[in-house]
């Protein structure tokens, strides 16, 4: 075998062994979850981009699964405030639908998935008023609340820990 082939094979073998060793180390949250039976989190979601909101809703689902995988019962609440509420309606404005239709569907699918996981999802009435959203058109898996900030104060007083998502 020519030396260039041997060098290539040696490099490839070293790379594969390095990747295997890197992948062998499993990440966990054992230190943070030590002694916990339930993980109580209230996610304050204030995102003005449908692409970013779709991503973070997937991340929240992943956090839920991660806690379960590590033996901690997730108890999550999502409170949507600000421009996020624009993406939680079954009747988005025409421009939003035209520009972001696929993302809006992904958001609706994630909202439904979070609901199936037992995650409570609240939408701030102050925000729907500011952004002109008809509350009757909110996704059915969400609950309208008077003021998202009041929800946050109440849930934190009940032992939920704030997770800001901007």
C-alpha positions in Angstrom: 0.0 0.0 0.0 1.5 3.4 -0.9 2.4 5.7 1.9 -0.2 8.2 1.0 -2.9 5.6 1.4 -1.5 4.4 4.7 -1.4 8.0 5.9 -4.9 8.5 4.8 -6.1 5.3 6.5 -4.2 6.2 9.7 -5.8 9.6 9.7 -9.2 8.2 9.1 -8.8 5.6 11.9 -7.6 8.3 14.3 -10.6 10.5 13.4 -13.0 7.6 13.9 -11.5 6.6 17.2 -11.6 10.2 18.3 -15.2 10.6 17.4 -16.1 7.3 19.1 -14.3 8.5 22.3 -16.0 11.9 22.1 -19.5 10.3 21.6 -18.9 7.8 24.5 -19.2 10.6 27.1 -22.9 11.0 27.8 -24.0 14.4 28.9 -26.4 14.6 31.8 -27.7 17.1 34.4 -27.1 15.0 37.4 -25.5 17.7 39.5 -28.4 20.2 38.8 -31.1 17.5 39.4 -29.6 15.9 42.4 -32.3 15.1 44.9 -35.2 16.4 42.8 -38.3 14.4 42.2 -40.1 17.2 40.3 -38.7 20.0 38.1 -41.0 23.0 38.2 -40.3 25.6 35.5 -42.3 28.5 34.1 -41.1 29.5 30.7 -41.6 33.2 29.9 -41.8 33.2 26.0 -41.4 36.6 24.4 -40.3 36.0 20.8 -41.1 38.1 17.8 -39.8 35.6 15.1 -41.9 32.6 14.1 -38.7 30.7 13.1 -37.2 31.3 16.5 -40.4 30.5 18.4 -40.7 27.2 16.5 -37.2 26.3 17.5 -37.6 27.1 21.2 -40.8 25.2 21.5 -38.9 22.2 20.2 -36.2 22.9 22.8 -38.8 23.0 25.6 -40.1 19.6 24.5 -36.5 18.3 24.6 -36.0 19.7 28.1 -39.2 17.9 29.1 -38.0 14.6 27.7 -34.5 15.2 29.2 -35.9 15.5 32.7 -38.0 12.4 32.3 -35.0 10.5 31.0 -33.1 11.5 34.1 -35.8 10.4 36.5 -37.3 13.9 37.3 -40.9 14.6 36.7 -41.2 17.8 34.6 -43.9 20.2 35.7 -43.8 22.9 33.1 -45.8 26.0 32.3 -45.3 28.2 29.3 -46.5 31.8 29.4 -46.6 33.6 26.1 -46.3 37.4 26.1 -45.4 40.1 23.7 -45.2 39.4 20.0 -45.3 35.7 20.5 -49.0 35.8 20.7 -49.2 36.7 17.0 -48.2 33.2 16.2 -50.7 31.4 18.4 -53.9 32.1 16.5 -55.8 30.0 14.0 -56.4 33.1 12.0 -53.1 34.9 11.4 -53.1 38.0 9.3 -52.6 37.4 5.5 -49.0 38.7 5.3 -47.9 36.6 8.3 -49.6 33.5 6.8 -48.0 34.2 3.4 -44.5 34.7 4.7 -44.4 32.2 7.5 -47.2 29.6 6.9 -44.9 26.6 7.4 -43.5 28.0 10.6 -47.0 28.8 11.9 -47.9 25.2 11.3 -44.8 24.0 13.1 -45.6 26.3 16.1 -49.2 24.9 16.2 -47.9 21.4 16.1 -45.4 22.1 18.9 -48.2 23.7 21.0 -50.2 20.6 20.5 -47.3 18.4 21.4 -46.6 20.3 24.6 -50.2 20.0 25.5 -50.0 16.2 25.1 -47.0 16.2 27.5 -49.2 18.0 30.1 -47.6 21.4 29.8 -49.9 24.2 30.7 -49.7 27.1 28.2 -51.0 30.5 28.9 -51.5 33.5 26.6 -51.4 37.0 28.0 -54.6 39.0 27.3 -52.6 42.3 27.6 -50.4 41.1 24.7 -53.3 39.9 22.5 -55.0 43.3 23.0 -51.8 45.1 22.0 -51.2 43.0 18.9 -54.9 42.9 17.9 -55.4 39.1 18.2 -59.0 37.9 18.6 -58.9 35.7 21.7 -61.6 33.4 20.2 -59.0 32.4 17.6 -56.2 31.3 20.0 -55.0 27.8 19.6 -57.2 25.5 21.6 -54.4 24.1 23.7 -53.7 27.5 25.3 -55.5 29.3 28.1 -56.1 33.0 28.1 -54.9 34.8 31.3 -55.4 38.4 32.2 -51.7 39.3 32.6 -48.7 37.1 31.9 -46.6 39.0 34.4 -49.1 38.3 37.1 -49.0 34.6 36.1 -45.2 34.6 36.5 -45.4 36.2 39.9 -48.0 33.7 41.0 -46.2 30.6 39.7 -42.8 31.7 41.1 -44.5 32.2 44.5 -45.7 28.6 44.1 -42.1 27.3 43.6 -41.8 27.4 39.8 -38.5 28.6 38.5 -38.4 31.2 35.8 -36.9 30.3 32.5 -36.8 33.4 30.2 -37.0 32.6 26.5 -36.4 35.7 24.3 
